[in-house]
Amino acid sequence: MTLHEYRSEHALTIDQLATQLGIARNTLTSLLYGHRQPSMRMALLIEDRTGGKVTPRTWHDDQQAAG
């Protein structure tokens, strides 16, 4: 599941999701729109705070599909 899908499934605003993840709103926006890839540490944090729904593999798979 992508971060976009997670956000949609849980009907979260960007501000709500940023708060849930413990990251800045602008960082989340950059992640959602592909302007930035998370560090492994951040990807693991996202996985933890989404209950395992958005995994580090999601970011790797997205990057491979784009490349």
Order of alpha helices (4+ residues) and beta strands (2+ residues): alpha-alpha-alpha-alpha-alpha
